[in-house]
Amino acid sequence: MNHWLFKSEPETFGIDDLAARPDRTEPWDGVRNYQARNMLRDDMRPGDRIFFYHSNCKAPGVVGLAEVASPPRPDPTAFDPEATYFDPKSDPDRPRWYLVDVRYIRHLKRTITLTELKQYADGPLEDLPLVRKGNRLSIMPLTQAQWNFILALE
């Protein structure tokens, strides 16, 4: 099993939105970064665990747990001219963008803020991209040790 951190702006799609979806599951579409796409397409498998992270808000941080609920598949929004994430260069015969379904597990008992996580940037979280300057990826892998450490902060 792999471990991931998925970022989303709560004004766009937050943990409460995921919890309210039918079957508490939603396609994680709209990823338009090649590095994140490669992780979605090549490394994610059903059952992988996810930290749901709220970004670009008053107190960014880890707010909940989710899991990968489907194998990777082409992101249909890339082919739909009416979709926000339409990519005219994407070809259904050679898809450029992928998604996985994400299933809600639970809210954390409290938000583990980015400020708090950065306190461990020279220790147990030193290799976590989230606490490095300039990191903009919306999806990132975590080691088992990083996952356990962050979850223990709850």
N, C-alpha and C positions, 0 to 999 in steps of 0.2 A: 504494500500500500504506500502511495505517495502522499505528501502533505503539501498544501498550497495556501496562498493568501490571495484572495480576489478582492480588488478594490472597486467600489462603486460609490457614486455620489448619492446620498440619501434622498436628495430632492428629485433625482432621476429614477433610481430604483434602489430602495433600501431593504434592510433585513425584514422590516414589517411587510413590505410588498411581497417578498418571497414567501413569508409565512402565510400570507393571505391567498396565495395562488392555489388553484385546484391541485390536489395531491401535494401541495407545498413544493411544487417543482416548476422550474422555468428554464427555457433555453438561455444560455449565456451568450447572447449574440452581440454583434457589433465590434468585436475585437479586430482592430485594424493596425496592429503592430506585428511585424514578422517574427520577432523573437517570442512574443506571447502566443502568436498563432502556432509556432512550432511546438511549444509546450502543450497547447491544446490538442493539436493533431497527433503528436508523436509520443507524448509521455503520460497523458491523463487516461485513467481507466475507471470504470464504475467502482464505487466503494472508496476511492481516494477521499481523504478528508480535506475540508476547506475552512480556513478562517475567513469570515465575511468581514470586510473592513470598510468603514465609512470614510470617504476622503472628501476633500474640498468642503469642509464644514467647520463649525465652531470648535469642535473637539474631535479631530480625526482619530480613529482607533479601531481596534478589533471589537466587534459588537455581537458576533454570533458564530455558530458552527453550521456547516452545511456539508454536503458530500456530492461528488460527481455521480450522477444518476444515469448516465448513458455513455455509450462509446462516442468518440468524436465523429462528427459528420459535417458535410459542407454547410456553411451558414447561408440559408436561403435569402436573407436580407441583402446579400451582395448582388443577387440577380434581379431584385425587384426595384424598378425605377421609382416606385412610390415610397420605398422604405428610406428611413433616415440614413441607413448604412449602405446604401446602394453603391456599388463599385462598377462603373461601366467597363472596366478592363477585366473583370472577373468572368470566367467562362464556365458554365455548368459541366462541360466535359473535362475541364482541367481547373477545378476549384482552387481559388486563391485563399479563401477564408473559411475557417472552421469554427464550430461551437460544440459544447457539451451541455447536457441538461444538468441543472444544479438543484439539489433537494435540501430544503430547510431541515435542520436537526433541532436547534434551540438557540435562544438568545443567551448571551453570557450573563452572569449575575451582575456584571458591571462592565462598562467600557474600559478596555485596556488602551489607554491613549498612546499616541505616537510619542508624546513628550515622555511618558513613562518608559516606553520601549527604548527610546534613545539613551536612557540612563545606563543601559546594558550594552551599548555599542562598542565598548572596549572590553567586553567580557563575553558572556554566553551568546550574545546576538551579533558579534562583530562581523560575521559573514552574511548576515541577513541584508539583502539589498534595500529593504524598506528604511533602514536607519542610516543609509549612506546618502551623502549630499548628491542631489541631481537625479535621483532615481525617479523615473516616471512610469515604469511598467505597471500595468493594471493587474497583471497576474505574475506571481513569483513562487518558486519552489521554496519549501522549508525542509530542513533536516528533521529527523525524528527528535533529536535533542532540542532544536529550536521550538518545535511544536510543543513538546512536553514542558519546556521552560515557560513559554507564553501562557499555556493553559494553567499552569500552576500559579500564575499571577492572579488568576480570577479570584 
